Amino acid sequence: MEDKTILKFKDVEGNVVELEAVAEIYLEEQKYLILAPLDDESADEYVYRVDVNKEGQEELNAIESDEEFMKVKKEYKNLLYNEGGKNE
């Protein structure tokens, strides 16, 4: 992703948390977003499936299947490896 996409969420305490979309992954026509916190570089990244609701709007949903999560994780690692190789 060339342009930075920043998404804002409220946590359970009502604080605004900003996450950067660091990658878009497509598997079998399903879109996934990899999000990373802006304020903490050492924090884990988050993976969400992008679904389209009845109104045609995109919404982020947690991945509940370990198998689905592992497929996305593998594709993300491939993306990182391939992009890293291009920059060297």
WOMO-V798018 format. One record per run of one state. SS is the DSSP state (A for helix, B for strand, O for the rest). FROM is the first residue (numbers start at 0). TO is the last residue. If there is no record, write none. Layout:
ss={SS;SS}
from={FROM;FROM}
to={TO;TO}
This chain:
ss={O;B;O;B;O;B;O;B;O;B;O;A;O}
from={0;4;10;15;27;29;37;44;52;57;62;65;87}
to={3;9;14;26;28;36;43;51;56;61;64;86;87}
